[in-house]
């Protein structure tokens, strides 16, 4: 077996991560999302090599946004990789160029889910790295996010109906994936949209992180990724406690009100989270920090205290032991 010659420390690290975190099982049908950039090509190479140990059934999926003049050639390049490895290849092409980064991401996930469902795959794996995790943390920190946003890039999340998204490379940095591609002489398709500094994330990647590495901490990516990992466990705990609090403070007969004495008995962190859950169910758009704080103030406020209107026109009002959300018509 010549296979052992390609077993690098990177293979060992990924193999161990998958086992310790129980991210994937033996024999699963796995769809690898490959853009053609270094992270996803590194992921595909490592998974192709580990396949013999895990007995996976692998396939490669590529989503063509039609953003760049070379997008079709990029697709052909990924297809050639799949052919070289004898792995099935699926593609999705946008009917017209997608205007924003966020919409492109949504479209991409929707396409991956479609392919996985139609072809019977158990999970989708992506090449997100610890570098992406660090950038996401910085990006959300600057937008005023709480712990939830700072730990947003998790090891796995559900895509609905028994389908899971797994990000196995969160302990790799972008320089690690570059090294793998170099070692294996893998051809990378460079995405020129990465140079467009009108995208906040690109500016963080190209300017902010290198600045922090040079002036503050060469290991900043790894340390921020570890911070996200710690926050992930904190958020999981807080959310499960907040769910219980929300349940206890809710009136089964009237979903639009919360019981103040129950909220009052809980720490502020849980009050905020329970109130956020309540507002998420009641308001037409996701609640902002100041919306949540307005309701928090009502937990101890005098009878008849009320907030100014939320998006959609509803107001929250104190009625004895209850905080009630009043729709515009009733006021």
MOVENUR-V427660 format. One record per residue. N is the residue number from 1. RES is the residue in three letters. SS is DSSP state (H for helix, E for strand, C for the rest). PHI is phi in whole degrees, -180 to 180 (* if undefined). Layout:
# MOVENUR-V427660
n->N res->RES ss->SS phi->PHI
n->N res->RES ss->SS phi->PHI
This chain:
# MOVENUR-V427660
n->1 res->UNK ss->C phi->*
n->2 res->UNK ss->H phi->-79
n->3 res->UNK ss->H phi->-55
n->4 res->UNK ss->H phi->-62
n->5 res->UNK ss->H phi->-66
n->6 res->UNK ss->H phi->-95
n->7 res->UNK ss->C phi->-81
n->8 res->UNK ss->C phi->-104
n->9 res->UNK ss->H phi->-56
n->10 res->UNK ss->H phi->-68
n->11 res->UNK ss->H phi->-61
n->12 res->UNK ss->H phi->-61
n->13 res->UNK ss->H phi->-65
n->14 res->UNK ss->H phi->-65
n->15 res->UNK ss->H phi->-56
n->16 res->UNK ss->H phi->-67
n->17 res->UNK ss->H phi->-58
n->18 res->UNK ss->H phi->-62
n->19 res->UNK ss->H phi->-73
n->20 res->UNK ss->H phi->-64
n->21 res->UNK ss->C phi->-89
n->22 res->UNK ss->C phi->50
n->23 res->UNK ss->C phi->-76
n->24 res->UNK ss->C phi->-138
n->25 res->UNK ss->C phi->-116
n->26 res->UNK ss->C phi->-67
n->27 res->UNK ss->C phi->75
n->28 res->UNK ss->C phi->-73
n->29 res->UNK ss->E phi->-95
n->30 res->UNK ss->E phi->-120
n->31 res->UNK ss->E phi->-102
n->32 res->UNK ss->E phi->-96
n->33 res->UNK ss->E phi->-82
n->34 res->UNK ss->C phi->-125
n->35 res->UNK ss->C phi->-85
n->36 res->UNK ss->C phi->110
n->37 res->UNK ss->C phi->-77
n->38 res->UNK ss->H phi->-64
n->39 res->UNK ss->H phi->-65
n->40 res->UNK ss->H phi->-74
n->41 res->UNK ss->H phi->-70
n->42 res->UNK ss->H phi->-60
n->43 res->UNK ss->H phi->-57
n->44 res->UNK ss->H phi->-63
n->45 res->UNK ss->H phi->-61
n->46 res->UNK ss->H phi->-64
n->47 res->UNK ss->H phi->-68
n->48 res->UNK ss->H phi->-60
n->49 res->UNK ss->H phi->-71
n->50 res->UNK ss->H phi->-79
n->51 res->UNK ss->H phi->-54
n->52 res->UNK ss->H phi->-63
n->53 res->UNK ss->H phi->-79
n->54 res->UNK ss->H phi->-102
n->55 res->UNK ss->C phi->55
n->56 res->UNK ss->C phi->-76
n->57 res->UNK ss->E phi->-105
n->58 res->UNK ss->E phi->-105
n->59 res->UNK ss->E phi->-145
n->60 res->UNK ss->E phi->-113
n->61 res->UNK ss->E phi->-121
n->62 res->UNK ss->E phi->-130
n->63 res->UNK ss->E phi->-108
n->64 res->UNK ss->E phi->-101
n->65 res->UNK ss->C phi->-78
n->66 res->UNK ss->C phi->61
n->67 res->UNK ss->C phi->-81
n->68 res->UNK ss->C phi->-120
n->69 res->UNK ss->C phi->-59
n->70 res->UNK ss->C phi->-95
n->71 res->UNK ss->H phi->-60
n->72 res->UNK ss->H phi->-69
n->73 res->UNK ss->H phi->-65
n->74 res->UNK ss->H phi->-60
n->75 res->UNK ss->H phi->-59
n->76 res->UNK ss->H phi->-61
n->77 res->UNK ss->H phi->-62
n->78 res->UNK ss->H phi->-67
n->79 res->UNK ss->H phi->-63
n->80 res->UNK ss->H phi->-65
n->81 res->UNK ss->H phi->-60
n->82 res->UNK ss->H phi->-61
n->83 res->UNK ss->H phi->-65
n->84 res->UNK ss->H phi->-60
n->85 res->UNK ss->C phi->-92
n->86 res->UNK ss->C phi->58
n->87 res->UNK ss->C phi->-115
n->88 res->UNK ss->E phi->-56
n->89 res->UNK ss->E phi->-126
n->90 res->UNK ss->E phi->-126
n->91 res->UNK ss->E phi->-129
n->92 res->UNK ss->E phi->-133
n->93 res->UNK ss->E phi->-119
n->94 res->UNK ss->C phi->-67
n->95 res->UNK ss->C phi->-71
n->96 res->UNK ss->C phi->-142
n->97 res->UNK ss->C phi->-59
n->98 res->UNK ss->C phi->-90
n->99 res->UNK ss->C phi->-66
n->100 res->UNK ss->C phi->-121
n->101 res->UNK ss->H phi->-60
n->102 res->UNK ss->H phi->-64
n->103 res->UNK ss->H phi->-66
n->104 res->UNK ss->H phi->-64
n->105 res->UNK ss->H phi->-65
n->106 res->UNK ss->H phi->-61
n->107 res->UNK ss->H phi->-61
n->108 res->UNK ss->H phi->-61
n->109 res->UNK ss->H phi->-64
n->110 res->UNK ss->H phi->-61
n->111 res->UNK ss->H phi->-66
n->112 res->UNK ss->H phi->-62
n->113 res->UNK ss->H phi->-63
n->114 res->UNK ss->H phi->-57
n->115 res->UNK ss->H phi->-63
n->116 res->UNK ss->H phi->-60
n->117 res->UNK ss->H phi->-66
n->118 res->UNK ss->H phi->-63
n->119 res->UNK ss->H phi->-99
n->120 res->UNK ss->C phi->76
n->121 res->UNK ss->C phi->-90
n->122 res->UNK ss->C phi->-85
n->123 res->UNK ss->E phi->-153
n->124 res->UNK ss->E phi->-112
n->125 res->UNK ss->E phi->-113
n->126 res->UNK ss->C phi->-123
n->127 res->UNK ss->C phi->-92
n->128 res->UNK ss->C phi->-60
n->129 res->UNK ss->C phi->-114
n->130 res->UNK ss->H phi->-59
n->131 res->UNK ss->H phi->-64
n->132 res->UNK ss->H phi->-61
n->133 res->UNK ss->H phi->-64
n->134 res->UNK ss->H phi->-63
n->135 res->UNK ss->H phi->-66
n->136 res->UNK ss->H phi->-63
n->137 res->UNK ss->H phi->-61
n->138 res->UNK ss->H phi->-63
n->139 res->UNK ss->H phi->-60
n->140 res->UNK ss->H phi->-73
n->141 res->UNK ss->H phi->-59
n->142 res->UNK ss->H phi->-72
n->143 res->UNK ss->C phi->-92
n->144 res->UNK ss->C phi->82
n->145 res->UNK ss->C phi->-82
n->146 res->UNK ss->C phi->-82
n->147 res->UNK ss->H phi->-56
n->148 res->UNK ss->H phi->-60
n->149 res->UNK ss->H phi->-72
n->150 res->UNK ss->H phi->-71
n->151 res->UNK ss->C phi->-108
n->152 res->UNK ss->C phi->-59
n->153 res->UNK ss->C phi->-87
n->154 res->UNK ss->C phi->-98
n->155 res->UNK ss->C phi->-62
n->156 res->UNK ss->E phi->-153
n->157 res->UNK ss->E phi->-150
n->158 res->UNK ss->E phi->-77
n->159 res->UNK ss->C phi->-106
n->160 res->UNK ss->C phi->88
n->161 res->UNK ss->C phi->44
n->162 res->UNK ss->C phi->63
n->163 res->UNK ss->C phi->-108
n->164 res->UNK ss->E phi->-119
n->165 res->UNK ss->E phi->-98
n->166 res->UNK ss->E phi->-122
n->167 res->UNK ss->C phi->-118
n->168 res->UNK ss->C phi->-76
n->169 res->UNK ss->C phi->-101
n->170 res->UNK ss->C phi->-68
n->171 res->UNK ss->C phi->-98
n->172 res->UNK ss->C phi->-99
n->173 res->UNK ss->C phi->-100
n->174 res->UNK ss->H phi->-66
n->175 res->UNK ss->H phi->-71
n->176 res->UNK ss->H phi->-64
n->177 res->UNK ss->H phi->-67
n->178 res->UNK ss->H phi->-64
n->179 res->UNK ss->H phi->-65
n->180 res->UNK ss->H phi->-60
n->181 res->UNK ss->H phi->-61
n->182 res->UNK ss->H phi->-67
n->183 res->UNK ss->H phi->-56
n->184 res->UNK ss->C phi->-95
n->185 res->UNK ss->C phi->50
n->186 res->UNK ss->C phi->-83
n->187 res->UNK ss->C phi->-81
n->188 res->UNK ss->C phi->-105
n->189 res->UNK ss->C phi->-96
n->190 res->UNK ss->C phi->-79
n->191 res->UNK ss->C phi->-89
n->192 res->UNK ss->H phi->-65
n->193 res->UNK ss->H phi->-66
n->194 res->UNK ss->H phi->-63
n->195 res->UNK ss->H phi->-87
n->196 res->UNK ss->C phi->-79
n->197 res->UNK ss->C phi->-79
n->198 res->UNK ss->C phi->-72
n->199 res->UNK ss->C phi->-82
n->200 res->UNK ss->H phi->-54
n->201 res->UNK ss->H phi->-64
n->202 res->UNK ss->H phi->-66
n->203 res->UNK ss->H phi->-66
n->204 res->UNK ss->H phi->-61
n->205 res->UNK ss->H phi->-67
n->206 res->UNK ss->H phi->-85
n->207 res->UNK ss->H phi->-120
n->208 res->UNK ss->H phi->-70
n->209 res->UNK ss->H phi->-62
n->210 res->UNK ss->H phi->-59
n->211 res->UNK ss->H phi->-63
n->212 res->UNK ss->H phi->-64
n->213 res->UNK ss->H phi->-63
n->214 res->UNK ss->H phi->-74
n->215 res->UNK ss->H phi->-101
n->216 res->UNK ss->C phi->-123
n->217 res->UNK ss->C phi->-163
n->218 res->UNK ss->C phi->-59
n->219 res->UNK ss->C phi->-95
n->220 res->UNK ss->H phi->-57
n->221 res->UNK ss->H phi->-62
n->222 res->UNK ss->H phi->-63
n->223 res->UNK ss->H phi->-69
n->224 res->UNK ss->H phi->-67
n->225 res->UNK ss->H phi->-65
n->226 res->UNK ss->H phi->-66
n->227 res->UNK ss->H phi->-59
n->228 res->UNK ss->H phi->-61
n->229 res->UNK ss->H phi->-66
n->230 res->UNK ss->H phi->-65
n->231 res->UNK ss->H phi->-64
n->232 res->UNK ss->H phi->-58
n->233 res->UNK ss->H phi->-68
n->234 res->UNK ss->H phi->-62
n->235 res->UNK ss->H phi->-64
n->236 res->UNK ss->H phi->-59
n->237 res->UNK ss->H phi->-64
n->238 res->UNK ss->H phi->-62
n->239 res->UNK ss->H phi->-66
n->240 res->UNK ss->H phi->-69
n->241 res->UNK ss->H phi->-68
n->242 res->UNK ss->H phi->-67
n->243 res->UNK ss->H phi->-63
n->244 res->UNK ss->H phi->-64
n->245 res->UNK ss->H phi->-63
n->246 res->UNK ss->H phi->-58
n->247 res->UNK ss->H phi->-62
n->248 res->UNK ss->H phi->-70
n->249 res->UNK ss->H phi->-87
n->250 res->UNK ss->E phi->-87
n->251 res->UNK ss->E phi->-101
n->252 res->UNK ss->C phi->-58
n->253 res->UNK ss->C phi->-82
n->254 res->UNK ss->E phi->-139
n->255 res->UNK ss->E phi->-68
n->256 res->UNK ss->E phi->-91
n->257 res->UNK ss->E phi->-138
n->258 res->UNK ss->E phi->-126
n->259 res->UNK ss->E phi->-89
n->260 res->UNK ss->H phi->-64
n->261 res->UNK ss->H phi->-59
n->262 res->UNK ss->H phi->-66
n->263 res->UNK ss->H phi->-62
n->264 res->UNK ss->H phi->-61
n->265 res->UNK ss->C phi->-76
n->266 res->UNK ss->C phi->-106
n->267 res->UNK ss->C phi->-64
n->268 res->UNK ss->H phi->-54
n->269 res->UNK ss->H phi->-58
n->270 res->UNK ss->H phi->-79
n->271 res->UNK ss->H phi->-56
n->272 res->UNK ss->H phi->-58
n->273 res->UNK ss->H phi->-69
n->274 res->UNK ss->H phi->-66
n->275 res->UNK ss->H phi->-67
n->276 res->UNK ss->H phi->-62
n->277 res->UNK ss->H phi->-60
n->278 res->UNK ss->H phi->-59
n->279 res->UNK ss->H phi->-68
n->280 res->UNK ss->H phi->-60
n->281 res->UNK ss->H phi->-75
n->282 res->UNK ss->H phi->-98
n->283 res->UNK ss->C phi->-97
n->284 res->UNK ss->C phi->-72
n->285 res->UNK ss->C phi->-131
n->286 res->UNK ss->C phi->-58
n->287 res->UNK ss->C phi->-70
n->288 res->UNK ss->C phi->-91
n->289 res->UNK ss->H phi->-52
n->290 res->UNK ss->H phi->-69
n->291 res->UNK ss->H phi->-63
n->292 res->UNK ss->H phi->-65
n->293 res->UNK ss->H phi->-62
n->294 res->UNK ss->H phi->-58
n->295 res->UNK ss->H phi->-75
n->296 res->UNK ss->H phi->-56
n->297 res->UNK ss->H phi->-62
n->298 res->UNK ss->H phi->-77
n->299 res->UNK ss->C phi->-60
n->300 res->UNK ss->C phi->-113
n->301 res->UNK ss->C phi->-80
n->302 res->UNK ss->C phi->-65
n->303 res->UNK ss->C phi->-49
n->304 res->UNK ss->C phi->74
n->305 res->UNK ss->C phi->-61
n->306 res->UNK ss->E phi->-149
n->307 res->UNK ss->C phi->-95
n->308 res->UNK ss->C phi->-77
n->309 res->UNK ss->C phi->-65
n->310 res->UNK ss->C phi->-86
n->311 res->UNK ss->C phi->-54
n->312 res->UNK ss->C phi->97
n->313 res->UNK ss->C phi->98
n->314 res->UNK ss->C phi->-70
n->315 res->UNK ss->E phi->-126
n->316 res->UNK ss->E phi->-103
n->317 res->UNK ss->E phi->-139
n->318 res->UNK ss->E phi->-86
n->319 res->UNK ss->E phi->-130
n->320 res->UNK ss->C phi->63
n->321 res->UNK ss->C phi->-84
n->322 res->UNK ss->E phi->-116
n->323 res->UNK ss->E phi->-104
n->324 res->UNK ss->E phi->-113
n->325 res->UNK ss->E phi->-95
n->326 res->UNK ss->E phi->-101
n->327 res->UNK ss->C phi->-68
n->328 res->UNK ss->C phi->-53
n->329 res->UNK ss->C phi->-62
n->330 res->UNK ss->C phi->-76
n->331 res->UNK ss->C phi->-61
